Amino acid sequence: MALKVKDYAKFIESKAPIIYKEKYDNVGLMIGNEKDKIKGILYSMDTTLEVIKEAKEKGANLIVSHHPLLFKKPSSITNESIQGQKIINLIKSGISVYAAHTNLDSVKDGMNDTIVEMFGFKDFDILDQCEFDYDSGIGRIVSLGRGMTLKDFIEKTSNVLETKNIRYTGNLDKKIRRIAIINGSGESYFDLAIKEGADCILTGDTTYHGVQELEEMGIAVVDPGHFNSEKLVYYKIMKEYSKEFLENKDIPVYFSEKEKDPFKFFYESF
C-alpha cells in the first residue's frame, strides 16, 4: 500500500503532537496535498529556494523542515517576494512541505532531550516545563556534579555539533556546574535559566545587550549559532523517525546537502 503525505503527518504527529507547539508557532502541513503518494522525502532545516531545487533534482515530493515556511500569514503570494516564489514553485512542482518545530523541540525525546543525549549528559531537568506534560518543555538544565571548565565545554560543543564557529563569554578557566541548553534561539529564556541557577547557557541567536548583562553577572554564554545548534540534532531524530515510518518500504530519503548556515565568517575565506 502506497504511503501518502497524510500518513507521514499522522506518524510524525504521533511522535511530536501539534499540541506541544508554542503559541506563537505554526507547524504541520504547510503546502501541498495530503492525498499525494510519497515518492521521496527530503529533510532540511529550512525550505529555501536551494532546498526546493534540490528536492526536484532528487525526485522528492515531500520536504520535512524543522523551521516553518509559513511562520506568519502572508499578505500576498506573488513572485515579488521570496516566500511567494517558494510557494508558487512548490505548488507547480507538486511538492508538499511539512514542518515540525517547537513541538519537536519540546516533546520528550525530541530536540531538547536529544541534544543533551548527544553531549552525554545524564542528570538534567526541564527548563520551561510543559503545563500538561511534566516530561516535556523547552530547554534543559544539566547538572555536572564536579563540573568542567568553560574551555572544556566549548571544545565539547565544537565536537558534538561539528562547528568551530562558536561565540562565548566568560573566563575559559571558570568551572561550570549547571548548564542551560536551549537549541535554536533561546535568549528569551535567559531569565528563567538564571532563576534555575545556570552558570552557563548554550544557545544560538544571542544579542549584544542580552549577553552583556549575563557576562557582568558572571554567567557564561556559549553560542554556536542557531543553525549549528540544531542541524545535527534534527537530522539524528529524523533518521530514526524515517526508519520507523518506512519499515523498509522502497521510498528514498535524503538529508539536504545544499542548505547551510546563512552566516559566513570572514576569516574562513583566507
N, C-alpha and C positions, 0 to 999 in steps of 0.2 A: 504493500500500500504506500503510495507516494506521500511524503511529508509536505505539509503546506505551511505557509507563513504563520497561520493561526496556531498550528501545532507547536511551532517554536515559541510563540508568545505565551502559550499556555504552559509550556515547560519552564521557561525562564522565570515566569511569574510564580511558579511553584517554589522556585529557589529564592527569588527576591521579589516578594509580593509588592505590588504598587503601593499598598497602604503604608509601607515603610519609607516612602519618599518624604523629603522635606516639603513644607507647604509651598515654598516658592518654586519648586522644581516642576519639570514636565518630563514624564517618562512614558515608555510604551511604544506602540507603533506610530511612528512619525509620518511616514509616507508609504503608500503602497496599497496592495490588495491582499487581504488576509487569506484569500482563497487560492492565491498563486502557488504552484508547486515550487519547492525549493530546488534550484539547480546547483547552487553553490553558496557558501557563506563566507563573507569577508569580515573579520573583526578589526576594529580600529578604535583609536581614542576619540577621533572626531570624524565627521563626514565632510571632508574638504573636497575641493574640485579634483585634486590629485587622487584622492581615495576613490571617488566616483569613477574616474578614468581607469583606475586600477581594477575596480570591480568589473567593469565592462571588458577589460583585456583578459581577465581571468575567467569570465563567464559566470561570475557570482551575481545572483539576483536578490540577495539579502545581505545588507550591511548591518552589522550589530555594533553600534558605537557605545562608548561609555558616556560621552557628553551629548546631550540632545541637540539635534539640528534645529528644532523649533523650541527654543527656550522661552521666547515671548511670542505672542500672536503677531504675525506680520501684518502691516497695514496694507501691503500690496504684494503681488507675486509677479514680477516682471524681470526682464533681462537687464534692467537698470541697476539691480543690486546683486551682490554675490550670492546672497541667500536665494533670491529669485532664480538666478541662473542654476543653482544647485537643484532646486525643487523641480523646475521645468526639465532639466536634464534627467533627473531620476525618473520622473513620470514617463517621459518619452522612451527611456531605456527599459522600462518595466522593472526597476529596482526598488525594492522595499527597504525602509530604514527603521530599525528598532533601537531604542536607547534604554539602557539600564544604568541609572546614575546614582542619586543619593539613596535610593532603595537598596542598591547593591553595596554602597558604602556601609550602610547602617546594619544590614541584616547579619545574623550570626553566620560565621564562615564566609562572609563577604570580604570587601576590600580591606576594611579596618582590621579584621581578625587575620586576614592573610598576610598583610604586610608585617604584622607582629610576629607571625609564624616564620616568615622569611628571615627575619632578624634573629630568630632562635630564642626569643624571649618567652618565658613560661608564665611569669607572675604578672597579671595585668587586670585592670578594671576598666569599665566603660566610662568615658569622659562625660558625654551628654546622653544619658540613658533614655531609651525609647519609653514613652509613657505606658504602652500596653505590652511591652516585652522586655523584661529586665536583662535578657541575654543579647540585646541589640541596642544600637545607638551610634552616634557619630563620635569618632575619636577613641583612642585607647590611652590609658595611663599605665606605664610599665614601671615596676619597682625592681631595682637592680641589686638590692641587698648590699653587698660590699661596694658596689658602684664601679665606674670606669671613668677614665679621663675623657674630656671632651674630644681630644685628639683621636683617641681610640674609637670613639663613637662616630666621628666624622669619617674615619677610614673604613669603618664597618658599613656606614651608609653608602660610601662610594662603591664598595664591593657588592653589596646586596642589590643596589639599584643600578649598578653598572654606569656610573657617571662620575666625572671629575669636576663637573661644574657645580660646585656647592658653595653657597654663601653662608657665612656663620658670624655670630658674635660671641664674645666670651673668651676667657683665658683657656688656652689649649691644655694646660696642665690641671685645670679645675676638675675635681672629682664630681661626677654627676650620679645621682642615685634614683631620681624619679623623672621619667621622660614622658611627655605628652606627644603622641603620634597622631597626626590628622592628615591623611593623604589628600592631595589636591590643594585647595585653598582654605586654610584654617585660621586665618588671623582673627576672625570673628569669635573664635573660641579661646583667645588668649586669656581673658579674664577668668574664665572657668578653669583653665589649666593652672593658672596661678592659685586660684582658690583650692584646687586639689593638690597643691604642694609641688607642682612640677618645677624642677630647677633647670630643665632643658625642654625645648619644644622643637619637634621635627615637623615641618610643613612647607608648602610652597606658596607663592604669590604674596610674600610678605612685603610690607611697605616701610619706607624710611622712618616715619614717625612711630609706627607701631612697634618696630624693632628697637628703636632708640630708647623708648621708655623701659623695655624689658632689659636692655643692656645696662641701663642705670640701676635697675633693681638687682642686677647680678644673675639674671636668668639667661641662659644661653639659648640661641636660636640657630637651628641648622636648616637651611633652605636649599634643597636640591632642584627647586623649580616645580611648577605644577605638573608638567608633562612627565618629568622623570620620577616624580613621587608616585605615579600611578601606572605608567605603561606596563612594566613587567608584572606588576601585581594583577592588573586586569587580564593580561594575556594568560597568566598562570591559571586564574579562575576559569576563563573561557575554554582553555584546553581541556580542563576536567569536565566542564559542562558539555562540551561537544561530544566527548567520548560517550557520555551517558545518554545524551539525546539521540545520537545517530545509531548507536548499537550496531556498529559495523555496516550500516547502510552505505551504499555507494554514492555519497554526496561529498564533493570536495570541500575542504575547509582551509581557509587562508588567513594569515595574520599579516596585516599591511606591512609592506616593505617600503612604501613611499612616504608614509607620514613621518613627521619629525617635529622636534621642538621648534616653534616659530622663532624663538630667540637664537641668535648666533652670537658667538663670543669672539671678539676681535683678535685676541692673541692666538686663536686656533688657526688663523689664516696665514700664520708665518711659520 
